[in-house]
């Protein structure tokens, strides 16, 4: 190899050194440039991963919102079913409620005092409410049986309030004031 280099004249040697220097400089420049590009690419990859995670969160949120929207689309049908199946009818609502209360009282074998009825109307919801308040006297077991009958009853009845008027510890005898609410559409 040294023999070949000796065959060259001084101008050719200088040209060869310049070319070799340019080639080495180019290689060094490419190496340094590639290091910067590598760092730049790693930053871009990190940014891409962060964007993918953000997209997954967004997509999960979108899916959840879509599910929620579908549930709300079902709400009017559910309300109609609720009103038709569980609410009392507007025309005979109060009479039906009175008959149902008598049925519940006879099922649970309790006697109640005079029943007072209070009425309320919720115009926005297009629903009327009837509160039936009465006094109950009996044992705790009779009260449990009554509450169970109300809970299992097919119409929408709610025990809104129970006031304990008197409790006899020896006999377990209770005197209560109970407010029961029934609903019908207006």
C-alpha positions, 0 to 999 in steps of 0.5 A, spaced: 500 500 500 505 504 501 508 503 494 502 505 491 502 511 495 509 513 493 507 512 485 503 518 486 506 525 485 505 531 490 499 534 487 495 527 487 497 526 494 494 533 496 488 531 492 488 524 495 489 527 502 483 533 501 478 527 499 480 523 505 479 529 509 473 531 506 470 524 506 472 523 514 469 530 515 463 528 512 463 521 516 464 525 522 458 530 520 453 525 518 455 521 525 454 528 529 447 529 525 445 522 526 445 523 533 441 529 533 436 526 529 436 520 534 434 524 539 429 528 535 426 521 533 426 519 540 422 525 543 417 524 537 416 517 539 415 519 546 410 525 544 407 519 539 406 515 545 403 520 550 398 522 544 396 515 543 395 515 551 391 521 550 387 518 545 385 512 548 383 516 554 379 520 549 376 514 546 374 511 553 371 517 555 367 518 548 365 510 549 362 512 556 359 518 553 356 514 548 353 509 553 350 514 557 347 517 551 344 511 549 341 510 556 338 517 556 335 515 549 332 509 553 329 514 559 323 516 555 321 509 554 322 507 561 318 513 564 312 511 559 313 504 562 313 506 569 307 511 568 303 505 565 305 499 570 307 502 576 303 509 577 295 509 578 291 512 572 289 519 573 281 518 572 281 512 578 287 514 581 285 515 588 280 510 588 285 505 586 290 507 591 284 507 597 282 500 595 290 498 594 291 500 601 285 496 604 288 490 601 295 492 604 292 493 611 288 486 610 294 482 608 298 485 613 293 484 618 293 491 621 288 496 623 289 503 622 285 509 624 282 514 620 286 516 613 288 523 611 289 524 604 294 530 602 295 532 594 301 535 591 302 536 583 308 536 580 307 540 573 314 539 570 314 532 571 306 531 570 305 527 576 301 528 582 302 525 588 297 523 594 300 522 601 296 517 605 297 519 613 294 514 618 296 512 625 298 505 626 298 501 633 301 494 633 307 490 634 314 490 631 312 484 627 306 487 624 310 493 622 315 489 618 309 485 615 306 491 613 312 494 610 314 488 606 307 488 603 308 495 601 315 493 598 312 487 594 306 491 592 306 492 584 304 499 584 309 505 586 308 506 593 313 509 598 313 510 605 315 517 606 315 518 614 314 514 620 313 517 626 314 513 633 309 516 637 309 511 643 313 505 644 312 500 650 318 496 652 315 491 656 310 489 651 313 491 644 307 495 643 308 501 638 304 507 636 306 510 629 304 515 625 305 513 617 305 517 611 305 513 605 305 516 598 302 514 591 303 517 585 299 518 578 300 521 572 296 528 570 
